[in-house]
Amino acid sequence: MLILLTRDSVAAGDDADAPHAETVTLPDGLDTPTALTALGLPRPRLPLIGGGRATWVVRGADGTPLAVLAQQWAQPRPLPAGHGPLDRLAGADGTVRLHVEYRRQLDPDTEYERLLG
């Protein structure tokens, strides 16, 4: 499956390449958490934030939150919409579009609970 991945900038100096778009190919049929890990989320794909704490939300093309990532977590934590094969989110052209939203140093557990609500 073809994935177009974009992410928010984390600082003014990071804006030059925004929206940090890249295209990645993964095998079809991967479930969403496995696909996010295969994409290198949260590490090594996302920038390291000073202090070792950062929270991110992965969203589908329609803005639906799929998972919460944290610099301090080894694995993504899927939200209800983030279960099942990732390729089900492909658009008419067959591309899965994902955006990683930077939530600064918000507590990832609190952010996860907020998005569950």
C-alpha positions in Angstrom: 0.0 0.0 0.0 1.1 3.5 -0.7 1.1 5.9 2.2 1.4 9.7 2.0 2.6 10.8 5.4 2.8 14.4 6.6 3.5 15.9 10.0 3.2 19.2 11.8 6.3 21.3 12.4 7.7 21.3 15.9 9.5 24.7 15.9 10.0 27.7 13.6 13.2 26.3 12.2 11.3 23.1 11.2 8.8 25.1 9.1 11.0 25.2 6.0 10.1 21.7 5.0 6.4 21.7 6.2 4.3 19.7 5.8 7.2 17.3 5.8 5.5 15.0 3.2 6.9 11.7 2.2 5.6 8.7 0.4 6.2 5.2 1.9 5.2 1.8 0.5 4.2 -0.9 3.0 2.8 -4.4 2.4 -1.0 -4.5 2.0 -3.2 -5.8 4.8 -1.1 -4.6 7.8 -3.2 -3.6 10.8 -3.0 0.0 11.7 -0.7 -0.3 14.8 1.7 -2.6 12.9 1.7 -0.2 9.9 2.4 2.8 12.2 5.4 1.0 13.8 6.6 -0.1 10.3 6.5 3.6 9.3 8.9 4.4 12.2 6.3 6.0 14.4 7.0 7.4 16.8 10.8 6.7 16.3 12.8 7.2 14.3 10.6 9.2 11.9 9.4 12.0 14.3 11.9 14.6 15.6 13.2 14.3 19.1 11.9 17.0 21.4 14.1 18.4 24.1 13.2 17.1 27.5 12.2 13.7 26.1 8.5 14.2 26.2 6.2 14.9 23.2 2.7 13.8 22.2 1.5 13.2 18.7 -1.9 12.2 17.2 -2.1 10.3 13.9 -5.1 11.3 11.8 -6.6 9.8 8.7 -7.3 12.0 5.6 -10.7 12.9 7.0 -9.2 14.1 10.4 -10.3 11.0 12.3 -7.8 10.3 15.1 -6.3 6.8 14.7 -3.6 6.6 17.4 -1.7 8.5 20.0 2.1 8.5 19.9 4.5 9.7 22.5 8.2 10.2 22.4 8.4 8.3 25.7 6.4 5.3 24.4 7.9 2.6 22.3 4.6 1.8 20.4 1.6 3.6 19.1 -1.6 3.4 21.2 -4.5 2.9 18.7 -7.8 4.6 19.2 -11.0 2.8 18.2 -10.8 4.0 14.6 -7.2 2.8 14.5 -8.0 -0.9 14.6 -8.2 -3.0 11.5 -6.2 -2.9 8.3 -4.8 0.4 7.4 -5.4 0.0 3.7 -9.2 0.3 4.4 -8.4 4.1 4.6 -7.1 4.3 1.1 -8.6 7.0 -1.1 -10.0 6.5 -4.6 -6.4 6.6 -6.0 -5.3 3.8 -3.6 -3.2 6.0 -1.4 -3.6 6.1 2.4 -3.1 9.7 3.6 -2.0 10.2 7.2 -1.1 13.3 9.1 0.8 13.4 12.4 -0.4 16.2 14.6 2.1 17.6 17.2 0.4 18.0 20.6 3.5 19.5 22.2 4.3 18.2 25.7 0.7 17.4 26.6 0.4 14.2 28.7 -0.1 11.4 26.2 -2.4 9.4 28.6 -4.6 12.5 29.1 -4.7 13.1 25.3 -5.6 9.5 24.7 -8.5 9.7 27.2 -9.7 13.0 25.7 -9.8 11.4 22.2 -11.7 8.4 23.5 -14.4 10.7 24.9 
